[in-house]
Protein backbone atom coordinates (compact mmCIF):
# COMPACT_ATOMS: atom_id res chain seq x y z
CA UNK A 1 0.00 0.00 0.00
CA UNK A 2 1.26 3.49 -0.80
CA UNK A 3 0.28 6.78 0.72
CA UNK A 4 1.42 10.24 -0.21
CA UNK A 5 3.73 11.34 2.61
CA UNK A 6 5.29 10.21 5.86
CA UNK A 7 3.20 10.96 8.95
CA UNK A 8 3.66 14.27 10.70
CA UNK A 9 1.77 15.71 13.62
CA UNK A 10 0.17 19.12 13.17
CA UNK A 11 2.15 20.48 16.15
CA UNK A 12 5.23 19.20 18.01
CA UNK A 13 4.22 16.75 20.72
CA UNK A 14 4.79 17.99 24.27
CA UNK A 15 5.90 14.89 26.20
CA UNK A 16 6.40 16.89 29.40
CA UNK A 17 2.61 17.04 29.83
CA UNK A 18 0.45 14.30 31.33
CA UNK A 19 -0.32 11.80 28.51
CA UNK A 20 -3.84 11.80 27.18
CA UNK A 21 -3.93 8.01 27.66
CA UNK A 22 -1.59 6.22 30.04
CA UNK A 23 -1.70 2.43 30.48
CA UNK A 24 0.50 0.87 33.15
CA UNK A 25 0.99 -2.85 33.87
CA UNK A 26 -2.33 -3.72 32.28
CA UNK A 27 -3.54 -7.30 32.76
CA UNK A 28 -6.75 -8.69 31.25
CA UNK A 29 -7.80 -12.30 31.89
CA UNK A 30 -10.66 -14.46 30.64
CA UNK A 31 -12.16 -17.47 32.41
CA UNK A 32 -12.24 -20.62 30.29
CA UNK A 33 -13.75 -23.07 32.75
CA UNK A 34 -13.99 -23.96 36.42
CA UNK A 35 -11.06 -26.35 36.34
CA UNK A 36 -8.77 -24.29 34.13
CA UNK A 37 -6.65 -21.25 34.99
CA UNK A 38 -7.76 -18.01 33.32
CA UNK A 39 -6.26 -17.10 29.98
CA UNK A 40 -4.16 -13.94 30.16
CA UNK A 41 -4.96 -11.98 27.01
CA UNK A 42 -3.02 -8.85 28.04
CA UNK A 43 0.00 -9.37 30.25
CA UNK A 44 1.58 -6.35 31.92
CA UNK A 45 1.41 -3.86 29.04
CA UNK A 46 2.61 -0.25 29.34
CA UNK A 47 1.83 2.38 26.69
CA UNK A 48 0.85 6.02 26.43
CA UNK A 49 -0.69 8.31 23.83
CA UNK A 50 -0.15 12.08 23.83
CA UNK A 51 -2.65 14.61 22.53
CA UNK A 52 -2.30 14.82 18.75
CA UNK A 53 -0.21 11.63 18.59
CA UNK A 54 -0.83 8.30 16.86
CA UNK A 55 0.47 5.17 18.55
CA UNK A 56 0.26 2.01 16.46
CA UNK A 57 -0.57 -1.21 18.33
CA UNK A 58 0.49 -4.11 16.13
CA UNK A 59 0.31 -7.89 16.33
CA UNK A 60 -1.21 -11.04 14.89
CA UNK A 61 -4.72 -12.23 15.67
CA UNK A 62 -4.77 -13.29 19.31
CA UNK A 63 -1.95 -10.97 20.34
CA UNK A 64 -4.23 -9.02 22.69
CA UNK A 65 -4.30 -5.72 20.83
CA UNK A 66 -8.09 -5.54 20.40
CA UNK A 67 -8.60 -6.68 24.00
CA UNK A 68 -6.36 -3.87 25.19
CA UNK A 69 -8.44 -1.36 23.23
CA UNK A 70 -11.65 -2.78 24.70
CA UNK A 71 -10.17 -2.49 28.20
CA UNK A 72 -9.46 1.20 27.61
CA UNK A 73 -13.08 1.63 26.51
CA UNK A 74 -14.34 -0.20 29.61
CA UNK A 75 -15.78 -3.08 27.59
CA UNK A 76 -13.79 -5.81 29.38
CA UNK A 77 -12.78 -5.95 33.08
CA UNK A 78 -9.19 -5.27 34.12
CA UNK A 79 -7.50 -7.87 36.36
CA UNK A 80 -4.50 -5.71 37.26
CA UNK A 81 -2.74 -2.50 36.30
CA UNK A 82 -4.13 0.96 35.67
CA UNK A 83 -5.63 3.02 32.85
CA UNK A 84 -5.56 6.81 33.11
CA UNK A 85 -7.20 9.34 30.82
CA UNK A 86 -5.91 12.91 31.05
CA UNK A 87 -4.53 12.14 34.52
CA UNK A 88 -7.73 10.51 35.84
CA UNK A 89 -7.72 6.83 36.80
CA UNK A 90 -10.55 5.24 34.79
CA UNK A 91 -9.54 1.61 35.31
CA UNK A 92 -12.75 0.72 37.13
CA UNK A 93 -14.95 3.67 36.18
CA UNK A 94 -18.67 3.03 36.60
CA UNK A 95 -21.33 3.17 33.92
CA UNK A 96 -22.23 6.81 34.56
CA UNK A 97 -18.63 7.98 34.30
CA UNK A 98 -18.11 5.82 31.21
CA UNK A 99 -21.04 7.53 29.50
CA UNK A 100 -19.46 10.88 30.28
CA UNK A 101 -16.06 9.69 29.05
CA UNK A 102 -17.52 8.59 25.72
CA UNK A 103 -17.63 12.24 24.64
CA UNK A 104 -13.81 12.34 24.88
CA UNK A 105 -13.05 8.71 24.10
CA UNK A 106 -14.48 7.20 20.92
CA UNK A 107 -13.87 4.16 18.69
CA UNK A 108 -13.94 3.25 15.01
CA UNK A 109 -14.51 -0.49 14.56
CA UNK A 110 -13.10 -2.82 11.93
CA UNK A 111 -16.16 -3.85 9.98
CA UNK A 112 -17.96 -0.95 8.26
CA UNK A 113 -20.80 -3.30 7.28
CA UNK A 114 -21.82 -4.42 10.78
CA UNK A 115 -20.97 -1.27 12.75
CA UNK A 116 -23.94 0.70 11.35
CA UNK A 117 -27.61 -0.05 12.04
CA UNK A 118 -29.16 -0.92 8.64
CA UNK A 119 -32.63 0.27 9.72
CA UNK A 120 -31.56 3.81 10.62
CA UNK A 121 -30.65 6.64 8.29
CA UNK A 122 -27.16 8.06 8.49
CA UNK A 123 -28.57 11.22 10.00
CA UNK A 124 -30.31 9.25 12.75
CA UNK A 125 -27.12 7.32 13.51
CA UNK A 126 -24.91 10.40 13.73
CA UNK A 127 -27.38 12.54 15.65
CA UNK A 128 -27.74 9.88 18.36
CA UNK A 129 -24.30 10.81 19.70
CA UNK A 130 -25.35 14.45 20.06
CA UNK A 131 -28.53 13.51 21.89
CA UNK A 132 -26.49 11.58 24.47
CA UNK A 133 -23.98 14.35 25.18
CA UNK A 134 -25.61 17.68 24.27
CA UNK A 135 -28.95 19.41 24.05
CA UNK A 136 -29.34 20.85 20.58
CA UNK A 137 -32.33 21.68 18.45
CA UNK A 138 -33.31 19.54 15.47
CA UNK A 139 -32.00 22.20 13.09
CA UNK A 140 -28.67 22.49 14.92
CA UNK A 141 -28.31 18.71 15.01
CA UNK A 142 -28.99 18.39 11.28
CA UNK A 143 -26.47 21.13 10.52
CA UNK A 144 -23.85 19.39 12.65
CA UNK A 145 -24.52 16.06 10.92
CA UNK A 146 -24.25 17.59 7.43
CA UNK A 147 -21.10 19.45 8.35
CA UNK A 148 -19.44 16.29 9.69
CA UNK A 149 -20.40 14.28 6.61
CA UNK A 150 -18.76 16.90 4.42
CA UNK A 151 -15.69 16.86 6.66
CA UNK A 152 -15.19 13.14 5.97
CA UNK A 153 -15.68 13.59 2.22
CA UNK A 154 -19.38 12.71 1.76
CA UNK A 155 -22.22 14.77 0.35
CA UNK A 156 -24.49 16.39 2.91
CA UNK A 157 -27.55 14.62 1.42
CA UNK A 158 -26.12 11.32 2.71
CA UNK A 159 -27.96 12.25 5.90
CA UNK A 160 -31.22 10.90 4.48
CA UNK A 161 -29.83 7.64 3.12
CA UNK A 162 -29.31 4.17 4.64
CA UNK A 163 -26.04 2.19 5.12
CA UNK A 164 -26.90 -0.29 2.35
CA UNK A 165 -26.70 2.56 -0.17
CA UNK A 166 -22.98 3.10 0.47
CA UNK A 167 -19.77 1.25 -0.36
CA UNK A 168 -17.47 -0.19 2.32
CA UNK A 169 -15.13 2.78 2.16
CA UNK A 170 -18.03 5.23 2.41
CA UNK A 171 -19.46 3.35 5.39
CA UNK A 172 -16.13 3.60 7.17
CA UNK A 173 -16.13 7.35 6.53
CA UNK A 174 -19.59 7.44 8.11
CA UNK A 175 -18.28 5.47 11.11
CA UNK A 176 -15.46 8.01 11.47
CA UNK A 177 -17.99 10.86 11.29
CA UNK A 178 -20.06 9.19 14.01
CA UNK A 179 -17.00 8.89 16.25
CA UNK A 180 -16.20 12.59 15.82
CA UNK A 181 -19.69 13.98 16.43
CA UNK A 182 -19.05 14.59 20.15
CA UNK A 183 -15.63 16.23 19.59
CA UNK A 184 -13.54 13.44 21.18
CA UNK A 185 -9.91 13.87 22.18
CA UNK A 186 -8.85 10.24 21.68
CA UNK A 187 -10.10 7.77 19.07
CA UNK A 188 -9.32 4.05 19.21
CA UNK A 189 -9.10 2.81 15.63
CA UNK A 190 -9.61 -0.97 15.76
CA UNK A 191 -8.37 -2.33 12.41
CA UNK A 192 -10.31 0.45 10.60
CA UNK A 193 -8.94 -0.32 7.12
CA UNK A 194 -8.34 -4.09 7.15
CA UNK A 195 -11.70 -4.84 5.50
CA UNK A 196 -11.14 -2.33 2.68
CA UNK A 197 -9.45 -2.54 -0.73
CA UNK A 198 -5.88 -1.22 -0.87
CA UNK A 199 -6.74 1.98 -2.75
CA UNK A 200 -9.59 2.70 -0.32
CA UNK A 201 -7.29 1.96 2.63
CA UNK A 202 -4.95 4.73 1.52
CA UNK A 203 -7.85 7.18 1.18
CA UNK A 204 -9.15 6.42 4.68
CA UNK A 205 -5.67 6.65 6.22
CA UNK A 206 -5.12 10.02 4.57
CA UNK A 207 -8.51 11.15 5.87
CA UNK A 208 -7.62 10.09 9.43
CA UNK A 209 -4.35 11.98 9.20
CA UNK A 210 -6.04 15.13 7.89
CA UNK A 211 -8.65 15.01 10.65
CA UNK A 212 -5.93 14.59 13.25
CA UNK A 213 -4.08 17.64 11.94
CA UNK A 214 -7.28 19.69 11.92
CA UNK A 215 -8.77 18.57 15.24
CA UNK A 216 -5.71 17.65 17.30
CA UNK A 217 -6.92 14.08 17.84
CA UNK A 218 -4.96 11.34 19.55
CA UNK A 219 -5.21 7.88 17.95
CA UNK A 220 -4.55 4.42 19.34
CA UNK A 221 -4.37 2.63 16.00
CA UNK A 222 -4.82 -1.15 16.25
CA UNK A 223 -3.67 -3.20 13.26
CA UNK A 224 -1.94 -6.40 12.20
CA UNK A 225 -0.05 -4.78 9.29
CA UNK A 226 3.10 -2.87 10.22
CA UNK A 227 3.18 -1.09 6.86
CA UNK A 228 -0.31 0.35 7.43
CA UNK A 229 0.59 1.54 10.93
CA UNK A 230 3.89 3.05 9.76
CA UNK A 231 2.14 5.57 7.50
CA UNK A 232 0.09 7.05 10.33
CA UNK A 233 1.98 6.50 13.58
CA UNK A 234 4.67 8.40 15.42
CA UNK A 235 5.31 5.41 17.71
CA UNK A 236 4.69 1.67 17.38
CA UNK A 237 4.05 -0.96 20.07
CA UNK A 238 4.39 -4.62 18.97
CA UNK A 239 2.38 -7.20 20.93
CA UNK A 240 2.68 -10.98 21.00
CA UNK A 241 0.61 -13.16 23.33
CA UNK A 242 -0.38 -10.10 25.29
CA UNK A 243 3.16 -8.90 25.94
CA UNK A 244 5.15 -6.03 24.45
CA UNK A 245 7.94 -7.40 22.25
CA UNK A 246 9.22 -4.07 20.98
CA UNK A 247 8.21 -0.43 20.97
CA UNK A 248 9.67 2.88 19.91
CA UNK A 249 9.74 5.52 17.21
CA UNK A 250 7.78 4.30 14.19
CA UNK A 251 10.60 4.83 11.70
CA UNK A 252 13.13 3.02 13.91
CA UNK A 253 10.87 0.03 14.61
CA UNK A 254 9.89 -0.28 10.94
CA UNK A 255 13.31 0.26 9.36
CA UNK A 256 15.59 -1.30 12.01
CA UNK A 257 13.55 -3.92 13.90
CA UNK A 258 15.42 -5.62 16.73
CA UNK A 259 12.98 -8.33 17.80
CA UNK A 260 12.64 -11.43 15.56
CA UNK A 261 8.85 -11.20 15.88
CA UNK A 262 8.78 -7.61 14.58
CA UNK A 263 10.89 -8.77 11.67
CA UNK A 264 8.48 -11.66 11.04
CA UNK A 265 5.57 -9.20 10.83
CA UNK A 266 7.48 -7.20 8.22
CA UNK A 267 8.28 -10.31 6.19
CA UNK A 268 4.59 -11.28 6.18
CA UNK A 269 3.71 -8.29 3.98
CA UNK A 270 3.76 -9.12 0.22
CA UNK A 271 6.10 -7.27 -2.15
CA UNK A 272 5.59 -6.56 -5.88
CA UNK A 273 9.17 -7.53 -6.76
CA UNK A 274 9.39 -11.36 -7.19
CA UNK A 275 13.06 -11.52 -6.16
CA UNK A 276 12.50 -9.50 -3.00
CA UNK A 277 9.44 -11.60 -2.22
CA UNK A 278 11.48 -14.79 -2.70
CA UNK A 279 14.10 -13.58 -0.21
CA UNK A 280 11.45 -12.65 2.32
CA UNK A 281 9.69 -15.98 1.89
CA UNK A 282 12.95 -17.81 2.61
CA UNK A 283 13.31 -15.91 5.89
CA UNK A 284 9.79 -16.47 7.18
CA UNK A 285 9.44 -18.48 10.37
CA UNK A 286 8.50 -22.14 10.00
CA UNK A 287 9.09 -23.48 13.50
CA UNK A 288 6.23 -23.88 15.94
CA UNK A 289 3.02 -21.91 15.79
CA UNK A 290 1.16 -19.21 17.67
CA UNK A 291 -0.81 -21.92 19.51
CA UNK A 292 2.24 -23.79 20.84
CA UNK A 293 2.21 -23.99 24.65
CA UNK A 294 5.09 -22.00 26.14
CA UNK A 295 6.08 -22.04 29.85
CA UNK A 296 5.26 -18.84 31.72
CA UNK A 297 8.91 -18.28 32.56
CA UNK A 298 10.02 -18.49 28.90
CA UNK A 299 10.09 -15.93 26.15
CA UNK A 300 6.58 -16.11 24.62
CA UNK A 301 8.09 -16.21 21.13
CA UNK A 302 10.53 -19.04 21.82
CA UNK A 303 8.62 -21.75 19.89
CA UNK A 304 8.73 -19.73 16.65
CA UNK A 305 12.05 -17.91 16.95
CA UNK A 306 14.90 -19.15 14.69
CA UNK A 307 17.44 -17.56 17.06
CA UNK A 308 16.22 -19.14 20.31
CA UNK A 309 18.77 -20.63 22.74
CA UNK A 310 18.32 -22.57 25.97
CA UNK A 311 18.18 -19.38 28.04
CA UNK A 312 15.15 -18.23 26.04
CA UNK A 313 13.23 -21.25 27.37
CA UNK A 314 13.98 -20.50 31.02
CA UNK A 315 13.99 -16.69 31.24
CA UNK A 316 11.23 -14.22 30.49
CA UNK A 317 13.07 -11.34 28.79
CA UNK A 318 12.54 -7.87 30.28
CA UNK A 319 12.01 -4.80 28.11
CA UNK A 320 15.42 -3.22 27.64
CA UNK A 321 16.02 0.28 26.32
CA UNK A 322 18.25 0.52 23.24
CA UNK A 323 20.62 3.39 22.36
CA UNK A 324 17.98 4.62 19.88
CA UNK A 325 15.41 4.90 22.67
CA UNK A 326 13.34 1.89 21.62
CA UNK A 327 12.52 -0.98 23.99
CA UNK A 328 12.90 -4.64 23.09
CA UNK A 329 12.11 -7.85 25.00
CA UNK A 330 14.81 -10.20 23.72
CA UNK A 331 17.85 -11.43 25.64
CA UNK A 332 19.79 -11.82 22.36
CA UNK A 333 19.05 -8.49 20.66
CA UNK A 334 22.60 -7.17 21.06
CA UNK A 335 24.15 -10.35 19.67
CA UNK A 336 21.68 -10.52 16.79
CA UNK A 337 22.21 -6.89 15.82
CA UNK A 338 25.99 -7.24 15.99
CA UNK A 339 25.84 -10.37 13.80
CA UNK A 340 23.36 -8.84 11.36
CA UNK A 341 20.95 -11.68 12.09
CA UNK A 342 18.04 -9.29 12.51
CA UNK A 343 18.10 -8.14 8.94
CA UNK A 344 16.66 -4.99 7.46
CA UNK A 345 13.34 -5.28 5.62
CA UNK A 346 13.76 -5.68 1.87
C-alpha positions, 0 to 999 in steps of 0.5 A: 500500500502506498500513501502520499507522505510520511506521517507528521503531527500538526504540532510538536508533541509535548511529552512533558505534559500528562499523557492523554492516555496512560496504560501501566501494567495492564492485565486482562484475563478471561475465564475458560472453565472452572477447572482451568486457569484463566487465559491472560490476554493482556500481560503487563502492558505499558503504553501512552498516547499524547494529545495529537499523537498516533500510537500504532498497536500491532500484532497477529490475531490473538496478540491481545491488541483488540482486548487492550483497546476494549479495556481502555473503553471499559468493555472488558474488566481489568484484572490488574494494572491501571488506565488513566485518561488525562490524569484521571484513573478510569480503570474501574470507572462506573457506567455513569462515568463511562457515558461521560467519558464517551464524549472524549473517548471514541472508537472506530470499529473494523467492519464498516458493514456491521458497525452501522444499524441498517434500519436507521438513516445516516442522519439518525445514527450520527445525531444519536451521539449528540442527543447523548452528550448535548442538548441541541435543536433539530436544526442544529443537530442536522447542521452538525450532521451535514457538516461532519459528513462533508468533513469526511468527504461525503455529500451532505444529502447522505444524511437521508440515506441508509447504510446499504446505499454506500460502499465499504469505504463510504461506510467507514467514513460514516463510522469516522464521522459518528466517532467525531460527532461529540468532539472526542480527544482520543479515538481508538481505531480498531483495524479500521482499514483491514476490511477495505481494498488497498486503494480505499485503505490509503484514502481512509488513512489520509482522511484520518491523518487530515482530521488529526491535523485539523482537530488535534486528535490522539489515535490508538491505531490497532492493526496487524499490518506494520506497513499500514501503521507506519504511515500514520503512527509516530510510535509503534508498540508490537504485541505478542501473546499479550506482551510487548515485544518491541516499541519505539519511534515508528521509523526506527521500529519499521526500518531497524527492527530488533525483535525477531517477531517484529521482523516476522511481521514485516516479512509477512507483507507481500512485495511486488518484486518477485526476487524481494518476495522470494528472499522474504519468503525464505526468511519467514518463520517455520518453526512452531506456531502461535498456539504452541504452549510456552512455559510462563517463565520463557520468552513467549516467542521461543517456539517460533524464533529461529534464534532461540537458545536454551536461556530463552526457554527458562527466562522471560526477557525484560524490556530493555532500552536501546541506544535509539530509545526503543525498547525490546524484549529479547535477551539476544538483541545485542548479539543478533544486531551485531551479527546482522541476524536481525536483517533490514526489511527488503 
